[in-house]
Amino acid sequence: MRHLLLFCTLFIAIPALAAPAVPLPSTQQGAVLERVVLLARHGIRSPTKPPRTLLAQTGHAWAQWPVAPGELTEHGKQALAQMVELVRQHYTQAGLLQSGSCPTPASIAVWADAKDHRTRESGGIWADRLAPACGLRVSGLADGQEDPIFAGSPAPLSTQEQSAITQEFDQRARTLPSSMDASMTALQTALAPTACTTDTSHCLRASKTILVWKKGKPHLEGGIATGGTAAENLLLEYTQGMPAQAEPFDGHDPATLIWQVFPLHTEENWLIRRLPTLAIHKGTPMATAVQNALAGKPVNGVPAVTEQTKLFVLAGHDTNLDALATLYGLDWSFADQPDPTAPNTTLAFELWRTAHGPCIVIRLFHQGLEALRTLAPPAPALNIQVIAAGSSLQTLRPVQ
């Protein structure tokens, strides 16, 4: 895969940390924002497994949800609508979108992963709120069909790729962050405090985290895998707005607990989703789509994208955010949100035209933990940040 677009040199746009080495394109006279590609995670969903299955896995009774497993909630739809409104305002101010008028045909395209109902619904919210009352519709493959842009290459992993993935996992597993023990203890205390003495099948630290292969695909099993999923489910319950006394919050301050245990989920991602060889296999089709859309070229499999497309939205998953982050060497964290790829988190690739030539800005939009729970919109300055720098997409480097 070749990446031809050039980057301007940028540093993270948070005044307390560092100042940009050169003015951002938006501050340069005559700079024009030409195209943007957004990769957005879907909104708040219920856990993908029912409470009885979670009980069997963790030894703890989990809360009942108002929707079926893995479905977008009404609360989640409202939170996502707020996020899209924030993004629309940002790009209206940047000159990409026009205030008070509908976009020209083909200038905006929204493409959602067809395999899951939550991504299709999230794509619909993006289409509706980016261009209110303009009839913009989300597109995608037939409902339930696997889309390579989101799922990755349909080709099976080769023997060499499988070997590389196993080696990458082993290397990561040998150097687990020191925070794992404290997070595991906090989660065990909240879910099943006596498990490690009287119910060892639910003792997280007693279950070694391993990589297993099933039908040629890697899967993570063991304490960090179970604990990471449980930590994410805690966050989903909290952002859904469930009361503090709801299981498994009973007796614990939920926000504090989530911050304590969430490193398990972050490490779970590093142990599987962010293994370089697997990320290349799964992320290359999407990276190619991003590259072509920014260059004004057709995107294979997405007829809605043409050379007239100024804004292209991909409504996908946290797995897609992890894959592109790995491909481009990106990493980030938030002061108000323990999950780097929380519901609605959106990665933006912006192509600017400046007096010095083309310039790409990599930007993140996100909502804090309390903003997702209460639906109170936070200050935009806390939600938007530039995160990366590089001479090309291929050599993109995270900002230190």
C-alpha positions as semicolon CSV with decimal commas, in nm:
position;residue;x (nm);y (nm);z (nm)
1;M;0,000;0,000;0,000
2;R;0,143;0,337;-0,099
3;H;0,071;0,662;0,079
4;L;0,149;0,975;-0,118
5;L;-0,007;1,261;0,077
6;L;0,235;1,480;0,272
7;F;0,195;1,601;0,629
8;C;0,278;1,930;0,784
9;T;0,478;1,908;1,108
10;L;0,244;1,928;1,407
11;F;0,259;1,870;1,779
12;I;-0,027;1,800;2,015
13;A;-0,260;2,095;2,043
14;I;-0,301;2,106;2,420
15;P;-0,148;2,429;2,555
16;A;-0,057;2,279;2,892
17;L;0,160;2,017;2,723
18;A;0,318;2,167;2,414
19;A;0,276;2,432;2,148
20;P;0,269;2,354;1,777
21;A;0,606;2,381;1,604
22;V;0,434;2,556;1,313
23;P;0,094;2,726;1,294
24;L;-0,194;2,486;1,242
25;P;-0,346;2,510;0,893
26;S;-0,661;2,665;1,039
27;T;-0,449;2,961;1,157
28;Q;-0,262;3,009;0,830
29;Q;-0,386;3,275;0,592
30;G;-0,546;3,124;0,285
31;A;-0,547;2,766;0,420
32;V;-0,847;2,566;0,297
33;L;-0,985;2,245;0,443
34;E;-1,053;2,033;0,135
35;R;-1,149;1,685;0,255
36;V;-1,209;1,495;0,577
37;V;-1,245;1,125;0,650
38;L;-1,397;1,032;0,986
39;L;-1,373;0,690;1,148
40;A;-1,634;0,677;1,425
41;R;-1,716;0,410;1,681
42;H;-2,085;0,335;1,726
43;G;-2,282;0,470;2,022
44;I;-2,344;0,317;2,365
45;R;-2,458;-0,044;2,336
46;S;-2,554;-0,321;2,573
47;P;-2,299;-0,598;2,644
48;T;-2,274;-0,842;2,356
49;K;-2,361;-1,133;2,586
50;P;-2,672;-1,169;2,807
51;P;-2,649;-1,133;3,187
52;R;-2,674;-1,509;3,246
53;T;-2,365;-1,567;3,031
54;L;-2,177;-1,289;3,209
55;L;-2,277;-1,445;3,541
56;A;-2,132;-1,778;3,432
57;Q;-1,809;-1,611;3,324
58;T;-1,753;-1,383;3,624
59;G;-1,958;-1,527;3,912
60;H;-2,150;-1,201;3,945
61;A;-2,509;-1,103;3,867
62;W;-2,508;-0,825;3,607
63;A;-2,771;-0,563;3,539
64;Q;-3,054;-0,616;3,293
65;W;-3,055;-0,387;2,986
66;P;-3,350;-0,232;2,804
67;V;-3,230;-0,370;2,469
68;A;-3,105;-0,702;2,335
69;P;-2,732;-0,786;2,363
70;G;-2,510;-0,571;2,143
71;E;-2,782;-0,320;2,050
72;L;-2,764;0,060;2,056
73;T;-2,971;0,214;2,337
74;E;-3,191;0,522;2,327
75;H;-2,951;0,690;2,569
76;G;-2,669;0,594;2,335
77;K;-2,850;0,746;2,039
78;Q;-2,889;1,076;2,224
79;A;-2,520;1,083;2,321
80;L;-2,413;1,011;1,964
81;A;-2,642;1,283;1,831
82;Q;-2,464;1,528;2,060
83;M;-2,127;1,412;1,930
84;V;-2,231;1,454;1,567
85;E;-2,362;1,802;1,642
86;L;-2,022;1,891;1,790
87;V;-1,847;1,758;1,480
88;R;-2,088;1,942;1,249
89;Q;-2,025;2,269;1,431
90;H;-1,650;2,217;1,414
91;Y;-1,645;2,159;1,039
92;T;-1,891;2,439;0,972
93;Q;-1,654;2,676;1,150
94;A;-1,365;2,528;0,954
95;G;-1,543;2,605;0,627
96;L;-1,598;2,247;0,509
97;L;-1,975;2,255;0,573
98;Q;-2,212;2,543;0,509
99;S;-2,438;2,679;0,781
100;G;-2,808;2,699;0,705
101;S;-2,802;2,514;0,373
102;C;-2,798;2,154;0,259
103;P;-2,476;2,004;0,121
104;T;-2,441;1,955;-0,251
105;P;-2,513;1,605;-0,380
106;A;-2,226;1,361;-0,330
107;S;-2,031;1,603;-0,107
108;I;-2,102;1,393;0,205
109;A;-2,098;1,014;0,220
110;V;-2,175;0,801;0,526
111;W;-2,081;0,432;0,506
112;A;-2,166;0,195;0,791
113;D;-2,062;-0,159;0,874
114;A;-2,358;-0,367;0,756
115;K;-2,285;-0,664;0,979
116;D;-2,420;-0,508;1,300
117;H;-2,745;-0,324;1,363
118;R;-2,570;-0,082;1,605
119;T;-2,332;0,042;1,334
120;R;-2,611;0,082;1,081
121;E;-2,815;0,281;1,334
122;S;-2,512;0,491;1,428
123;G;-2,447;0,566;1,061
124;G;-2,806;0,680;1,028
125;I;-2,758;0,925;1,314
126;W;-2,443;1,062;1,149
127;A;-2,631;1,114;0,822
128;D;-2,931;1,275;0,990
129;R;-2,737;1,513;1,217
130;L;-2,458;1,614;0,977
131;A;-2,715;1,752;0,735
132;P;-3,043;1,803;0,927
133;A;-3,361;1,782;0,718
134;C;-3,156;1,737;0,399
135;G;-3,243;1,375;0,323
136;L;-2,887;1,245;0,360
137;R;-2,889;0,866;0,401
138;V;-2,639;0,617;0,533
139;S;-2,513;0,356;0,287
140;G;-2,358;0,014;0,330
141;L;-2,366;-0,342;0,209
142;A;-2,675;-0,558;0,252
143;D;-2,779;-0,595;0,617
144;G;-2,572;-0,858;0,793
145;Q;-2,310;-0,883;0,518
146;E;-1,944;-0,872;0,621
147;D;-1,770;-0,567;0,478
148;P;-1,392;-0,601;0,421
149;I;-1,343;-0,229;0,494
150;F;-1,447;-0,296;0,855
151;A;-1,373;-0,669;0,892
152;G;-1,038;-0,671;0,716
153;S;-0,903;-0,890;0,442
154;P;-1,120;-1,198;0,379
155;A;-0,805;-1,396;0,295
156;P;-0,703;-1,642;0,569
157;L;-0,396;-1,563;0,774
158;S;-0,093;-1,740;0,631
159;T;0,126;-1,970;0,836
160;Q;0,389;-1,697;0,847
161;E;0,134;-1,441;0,968
162;Q;0,006;-1,676;1,237
163;S;0,360;-1,736;1,359
164;A;0,432;-1,362;1,368
165;I;0,111;-1,292;1,561
166;T;0,197;-1,558;1,817
167;Q;0,546;-1,414;1,862
168;E;0,410;-1,060;1,900
169;F;0,163;-1,180;2,162
170;D;0,431;-1,367;2,355
171;Q;0,654;-1,059;2,360
172;R;0,372;-0,837;2,487
173;A;0,257;-1,095;2,744
174;R;0,605;-1,113;2,894
175;T;0,602;-0,740;2,973
176;L;0,256;-0,672;3,114
177;P;0,213;-0,328;3,274
178;S;0,250;-0,320;3,652
179;S;-0,103;-0,179;3,681
180;M;-0,256;-0,516;3,590
181;D;-0,236;-0,661;3,941
182;A;-0,409;-0,365;4,109
183;S;-0,678;-0,352;3,839
184;M;-0,740;-0,726;3,864
185;T;-0,771;-0,707;4,243
186;A;-1,015;-0,414;4,225
187;L;-1,231;-0,592;3,968
188;Q;-1,227;-0,920;4,159
189;T;-1,336;-0,740;4,476
190;A;-1,625;-0,577;4,293
191;L;-1,748;-0,883;4,104
192;A;-1,675;-1,192;4,313
193;P;-1,463;-1,111;4,620
194;T;-1,445;-1,469;4,751
195;A;-1,384;-1,635;4,415
196;C;-1,013;-1,690;4,462
197;T;-1,072;-1,883;4,785
198;T;-1,411;-2,054;4,751
199;D;-1,500;-2,038;4,380
200;T;-1,173;-2,070;4,190
201;S;-1,339;-2,104;3,850
202;H;-1,414;-1,730;3,872
203;C;-1,074;-1,623;4,005
204;L;-0,939;-1,392;3,735
205;R;-0,575;-1,394;3,842
206;A;-0,574;-1,775;3,852
207;S;-0,663;-1,792;3,481
208;K;-0,353;-1,739;3,268
209;T;-0,407;-1,515;2,967
210;I;-0,328;-1,704;2,648
211;L;-0,364;-1,672;2,272
212;V;-0,558;-1,958;2,112
213;W;-0,627;-2,032;1,747
214;K;-0,974;-2,130;1,630
215;K;-1,039;-2,195;1,262
216;G;-0,724;-2,003;1,172
217;K;-0,812;-1,692;1,376
218;P;-0,651;-1,571;1,701
219;H;-0,856;-1,531;2,018
220;L;-0,761;-1,409;2,363
221;E;-0,860;-1,621;2,664
222;G;-0,791;-1,603;3,036
223;G;-0,799;-1,351;3,319
224;I;-0,716;-1,034;3,126
225;A;-0,960;-1,125;2,848
226;T;-1,246;-1,189;3,091
227;G;-1,147;-0,894;3,310
228;G;-1,111;-0,659;3,015
229;T;-1,456;-0,741;2,884
230;A;-1,601;-0,702;3,234
231;A;-1,433;-0,362;3,271
232;E;-1,585;-0,248;2,942
233;N;-1,927;-0,371;3,051
234;L;-1,892;-0,168;3,371
235;L;-1,821;0,141;3,162
236;L;-2,117;0,069;2,935
237;E;-2,350;0,035;3,237
238;Y;-2,225;0,362;3,377
239;T;-2,245;0,559;3,052
240;Q;-2,593;0,417;2,994
241;G;-2,692;0,603;3,311
242;M;-2,771;0,305;3,528
243;P;-2,812;0,392;3,898
244;A;-2,513;0,356;4,130
245;Q;-2,688;0,080;4,327
246;A;-2,734;-0,134;4,015
247;E;-2,528;-0,453;3,997
248;P;-2,231;-0,460;3,996
249;F;-2,205;-0,103;4,132
250;D;-2,360;-0,192;4,466
251;G;-2,119;-0,085;4,739
252;H;-1,872;0,082;4,504
253;D;-1,832;0,430;4,363
254;P;-1,885;0,343;3,996
255;A;-1,670;0,612;3,833
256;T;-1,376;0,540;4,066
257;L;-1,413;0,168;4,008
258;I;-1,415;0,209;3,630
259;W;-1,095;0,412;3,634
260;Q;-0,933;0,149;3,856
261;V;-1,022;-0,152;3,644
262;F;-1,015;-0,016;3,290
263;P;-0,642;-0,080;3,233
264;L;-0,748;-0,444;3,195
265;H;-0,951;-0,362;2,887
266;T;-0,678;-0,141;2,744
267;E;-0,425;-0,421;2,789
268;E;-0,668;-0,671;2,640
269;N;-0,667;-0,460;2,325
270;W;-0,287;-0,445;2,313
271;L;-0,266;-0,823;2,352
272;I;-0,485;-0,894;2,048
273;R;-0,622;-0,600;1,849
274;R;-0,298;-0,404;1,845
275;L;-0,062;-0,683;1,746
276;P;0,108;-0,535;1,434
277;T;0,068;-0,832;1,199
278;L;-0,300;-0,877;1,284
279;A;-0,364;-0,501;1,256
280;I;-0,212;-0,498;0,907
281;H;-0,433;-0,788;0,802
282;K;-0,749;-0,632;0,945
283;G;-0,676;-0,264;0,891
284;T;-0,526;-0,237;0,543
285;P;-0,862;-0,223;0,354
286;M;-0,980;0,064;0,573
287;A;-0,647;0,246;0,552
288;T;-0,667;0,219;0,174
289;A;-1,021;0,360;0,182
290;V;-0,906;0,654;0,396
291;Q;-0,612;0,722;0,165
292;N;-0,816;0,711;-0,154
293;A;-1,096;0,929;-0,015
294;L;-0,846;1,194;0,096
295;A;-0,687;1,187;-0,249
296;G;-1,024;1,233;-0,422
297;K;-1,009;0,885;-0,572
298;P;-1,278;0,615;-0,584
299;V;-1,303;0,391;-0,279
300;N;-1,334;0,025;-0,367
301;G;-1,671;-0,106;-0,254
302;V;-1,812;0,238;-0,163
303;P;-1,988;0,384;-0,469
304;A;-2,107;0,685;-0,268
305;V;-1,753;0,828;-0,256
306;T;-1,654;1,031;-0,563
307;E;-1,409;1,310;-0,637
308;Q;-1,682;1,551;-0,521
309;T;-1,692;1,398;-0,171
310;K;-1,565;1,643;0,089
311;L;-1,668;1,452;0,402
312;F;-1,660;1,073;0,425
313;V;-1,782;0,905;0,745
314;L;-1,706;0,542;0,831
315;A;-1,941;0,419;1,104
316;G;-1,755;0,130;1,260
317;H;-1,612;-0,015;1,579
318;D;-1,343;0,031;1,841
319;T;-1,160;-0,256;1,668
320;N;-1,125;-0,034;1,361
321;L;-0,986;0,252;1,570
322;D;-0,732;0,012;1,723
323;A;-0,629;-0,125;1,383
324;L;-0,563;0,218;1,229
325;A;-0,391;0,339;1,544
326;T;-0,155;0,042;1,519
327;L;-0,093;0,086;1,147
328;Y;-0,002;0,453;1,190
329;G;0,177;0,425;1,524
330;L;-0,085;0,629;1,709
331;D;-0,169;0,615;2,077
332;W;-0,374;0,849;2,293
333;S;-0,546;0,886;2,628
334;F;-0,802;1,122;2,780
335;A;-0,814;1,300;3,115
336;D;-1,193;1,262;3,137
337;Q;-1,240;0,918;2,984
338;P;-1,056;0,594;3,076
339;D;-1,141;0,427;2,744
340;P;-0,932;0,555;2,448
341;T;-1,189;0,408;2,208
342;A;-1,507;0,473;2,409
343;P;-1,848;0,489;2,239
344;N;-1,868;0,770;1,979
345;T;-1,489;0,832;1,974
346;T;-1,404;0,959;1,627
347;L;-1,069;0,971;1,448
348;A;-1,045;1,243;1,183
349;F;-0,808;1,264;0,887
350;E;-0,813;1,618;0,746
351;L;-0,659;1,733;0,417
352;W;-0,573;2,102;0,415
353;R;-0,443;2,305;0,121
354;T;-0,192;2,569;0,232
355;A;0,056;2,804;0,068
356;H;0,321;2,544;0,145
357;G;0,131;2,258;-0,015
358;P;-0,101;1,983;0,112
359;C;-0,111;1,917;0,485
360;I;-0,286;1,643;0,680
361;V;-0,405;1,689;1,038
362;I;-0,497;1,387;1,250
363;R;-0,760;1,485;1,505
364;L;-0,970;1,314;1,773
365;F;-1,322;1,388;1,889
366;H;-1,443;1,224;2,209
367;Q;-1,689;1,254;2,497
368;G;-1,589;1,222;2,861
369;L;-1,723;0,957;3,097
370;E;-1,963;1,197;3,270
371;A;-2,072;1,358;2,943
372;L;-2,177;1,019;2,809
373;R;-2,365;0,938;3,130
374;T;-2,542;1,269;3,186
375;L;-2,572;1,386;2,823
376;A;-2,431;1,721;2,934
377;P;-2,221;1,857;2,646
378;P;-1,868;1,944;2,767
379;A;-1,658;2,233;2,644
380;P;-1,548;2,168;2,284
381;A;-1,187;2,253;2,373
382;L;-1,180;1,944;2,593
383;N;-1,318;1,724;2,317
384;I;-1,101;1,805;2,016
385;Q;-0,729;1,755;1,991
386;V;-0,457;1,705;1,731
387;I;-0,272;1,383;1,809
388;A;-0,014;1,299;1,544
389;A;0,265;1,417;1,312
390;G;0,460;1,273;1,024
391;S;0,599;1,319;0,678
392;S;0,345;1,077;0,523
393;L;0,067;0,839;0,623
394;Q;0,313;0,554;0,589
395;T;0,561;0,711;0,830
396;L;0,313;0,870;1,070
397;R;0,449;0,900;1,423
398;P;0,272;0,968;1,752
399;V;0,343;1,299;1,920
400;Q;0,564;1,259;2,224
